[in-house]
Amino acid sequence: MLDKMDRNILAILQRDCTMPVAEIGRQVGLSTTPCWRRIQKMEDQEIIQRRVALLDCKKINAGVTVFVSISTSQHEQKWLDRFHEVIRKFPEVVEFYRMSGQVDYLLRVVVPDIERYDIFYKKLISSIELSNVSSSFAMEQIKFTTELPLEYIANGAAKS
């Protein structure tokens, strides 16, 4: 069960997970120990999956974002497992989704430049049989957030 206090804690952690627990507690109206217990409980329940640092992609030379749409005629479990394993080996792939509709998979790929994307593309198509690969280069990032909306937590309960 997640209550309003938990949602407030989650909102703070989504903005800055390095904030000291005492400060989080102060902001939500709890002392340090009860605040820490709530955080620990949400980690145990895997509501909080991990704490990470967000990097500036341009400063680490990965400033080109490419959305790659993939279609395949292969839908056997053995091929699917192999495809998933192939994609996991590419560090350039930062998001990987199975889709409904005309496109079977959507990847978000980050690379330094178009030449590096071409190298990635050639490795990808030589690693596994694909029917169609279409690439769209992001021209401008208008919104980016890792903060999930918390207003969907209904009646104090987290739904799995």
N, C-alpha and C positions, 0 to 999 in steps of 0.2 A: 504494500500500500504506500503510495506517495501522497503526501499532504502538501499544503501550501508552503510549509517550511522547506520541505525537500525540493520543491520546484524552485524556490528562491536560491537555495544552495546550488542547484544545477545551473541556474542562470548565471550565477557568479563564476562557477568553475568553467563554464563554456567560454566566458570572456577572458579569464585569467586563472589557469589552474595552478599557478605558482603563488597565489595569494596565501598567506599564512592562515591556518585554520582559525586562529584566534581572531583575525580580522574578518574572516567569513562569518564566524559566530557573532561578532559585534554587529555586523551589517544585517544579520537576520534575527538578532535578538536572542542568541543562545550563548552559553559559556562554551569554552573550548572543547571540553570532553564530550558533552552531548552532540555538538556539531561534528566532531571527529567520528563518533559512533554512527551518525547518520551517513556520513560519507563512506565509511567502511561498509556499512550495510548495503549501500547502493553499489559499491564495488563488488561485494560478495554476490549480489543479485545480477551482476553484469549489466546494470543500467549504465554505470560508468565503466566503459570497456578498457580505456587506457588514457593516459595523460601524455600529451605530445607537445612538441615545439613546432610552430608554423614558420616556415622559412620563406624569404623573399625569393621567388623563382628567378627573377632577373639577376639578383646578386650571386646566385649559385650557378648561373649560366644554363638555366632551363626555362627560358622565357617564352618559348613558342609552344602554344597549346594546340593540339590537333585532336579533333573528334573523328574517330574511325568507326564507320558503320560496316559491319561484316554480315554477309549472308552465306549460308552454306546449304548444300543438299544432304549433308551428313547429319543424321539425327540418332545414330545408334549410341548407346551408353559408352561403349569402348572409345569411340571417336570423341564424344563429349568430354570424357575424363582426360583423354590425351590433350585435347584443345585447352582445357582449363590449366593443365600442367604446363603446357607451352607458354601460355600467356603469363602465368605466375613467374616465369623465369626472366621476363623483360622488365627491368627496373623503370623503364620509360613509361610503362603503363601504370598510371596512378589510380585509375578507376576502371572497373570491368563489370558490365551488366549484361544479363540475358534479357532480351526484349520480347515484346509481343508485336505483331504486325509484320511488315515487309522486311524489317531488319532483324536478324537473329541476335546479334551482339553489338554493343556499343562500348568503345574504349575511349578513355581520355588519356592522351599521351602527351608528355612534356619532353621537349628536346631543345637544344641550343639554337638550331637553325634548320632550314629546309634540307640541306645536305645530310644532316644527321637523321632527319626523319626518313629520307630515302634509304639510308643504311638500315634503319629499323624496319622499314617496309619490306625490303628485300629479304631480311632475315625472317620476318614473319611469314611471308608467302613461301619461303623455302622450307619452313619448319612443319607446315601442315597444309592439307588441301582445303582451299576455300573457294566458294563459288563467285563471290563478289566482295571487293574491298573498296570502300569509298572514303576519301579523306576530306575533311573540312577544317581549314585553318582559322582559328579565332583571330579576328582582327583587333578586338578590344574587349577587355574584361570589364563589364559594367557592374556586376555584383558578384561577390564571392564571400561566402561565410561558411564556417563549420558549425555555427550555432543552430541547433534544431529547435523548431517551435515547441514550446512546452504547454501551450494552451489546449492541446489535444488530450492531455492526461485527464481522463474523465472521472469524476466522483472520487478523487483521491486514490485511484487505483491505476497501476501501470499494467497495460495489457501486453501480453506476449505475442 
